Structure formats: structure tokens, C-alpha cells
Amino acid sequence: MYYLDKEGQEAKIIPSTESDLYRLLQTYDVYIDHWNLYDCLYVLNMAKADFLGSSIEDEKHLILYVKDLLDDPDGYEGLVFNRWCADLEGQDIKLDWHEFI
């Protein structure tokens, strides 16, 4: 995942790990009702790349965004996975579904 740096150049984010996720949850006392580790990590890193430092001002609001998206009452099981698939499709990245079986 990429973000635009201060010079407007595309730069790779340093991906947040599982331990980073747990640290944020503990630090800001956030509990996610609809917990799925991989969904949480994807949303955390996507939001970090796309919104952190702009519409998401800091780590606290970053982890709250993750909670809001996963616990959205209008959401549904598989929402984040569908987003991931759509992102790959939009980038013309083909998935070999046999690798997942």
C-alpha cells in the first residue's frame, strides 16, 4: 500500500503488524465486536495509507476508524474481503483462487 509523501511522491507504507494492532487496541481501549484479525489488519493498513495525516489525524482515530468500519450496523460479513477483491480487480491483479483452496 502506498501514500503520497510531503513531496507528492508515491511511497510504500510500513505495514502495521498484528502486534501494532493489539498495541493500538490496548492503548486506546478499543474493543471490536465483529472481530476478524485479517480484516482488522487490512483496514488498518488501508486507512493508514489513504487517510492517516489527512481525514484521520492520529493513531487514536485510526483505530477508531477500524472499529467503526468493522462494527458498522449497515455492514455485513465479508465486507472487507469484498473490498480487498474489488481493489485487486480495479488494479487488474488476477487472483489464483486455487491457491486459496
N, C-alpha and C positions, 0 to 999 in steps of 0.2 A: 504494500500500500504506500501511496505517495502523498506528499503535501507540497505546497509552494513555500519555499524559504523566503527570507527577507529580501532577496534579490529577484524573487519571482521565478526562481528555477525549481524544477521538479526535484524533490529529494525523497529518498526512502525513509519511512519512519523506523524507529527502533521499536519492533513489536513488543507489546506488553505480554508478559507470560502469565501462567497460572498463578505464580506467587505474587506478581504485581496485582492481579485481580483480587486475590484474597487480602492483600495489604490495603487496597482501596476500600473494599467492603468493610474491613475491620476499622480502619482509620475513621471513616465517615459513618459508621454504624448503620450500614445499609443492608437490608435483607431483601432478596429477590424471591418472590413467591413461586414464579414459574421458572425454576432453576434448570438450566442446561449449560454445562461448562463450555461447550464449544460455541453455542450461541452467544454466551456472555463474552467470550474472548473475541469472536468475530465483530460483535457490535462495539466492544471497547476499542479495538484497533481501527475499525472503520471510522468511528466518531473521533478518535484521536487524529487520524489522518485528515478527515474532512472538516471538522468543526472546532477542534481544540485551538484556543487562541483567537477565535472569532466569535461565533454564537455560543460556544461553550467556553467560558472564561477560565476555568481551572479544573483541577482533578476532582474536586467535590462534585461539581456539576457534570463532569464527565461520567462518573459512576452513577449519578442520579439519572442521567440520560439512559444508561444501560438498563437500569431498573424500570424506568418509565416505558421503554420500548418493550421489554420482555413481559412486564406486568400490565400492559395496555389492555383494558377491558374489551376493546374492539379487535384485539389481536387474536391469533389462532395458533395452534400447534403447527410448527413448520414454517412460520412466517419468516424467520431469519434465514432458514435454509433456502426457501424460495427466493429471497433477496440475493443470497450468495449465487444461486444458479442463474438468476437474471443478470447479475453483474458479469458473470463469466460469459454468458451468451452475448451481452452487449459489447464485450471486448473481443468477441469472436474466438473465445477459448473453448475448445471442444473437450467435454468430459468423456473419459472412457469408463462407462458405467460398469463394465466387467471388473474393473479394479475395486469397486465398492461391494461387489457381491462375494 
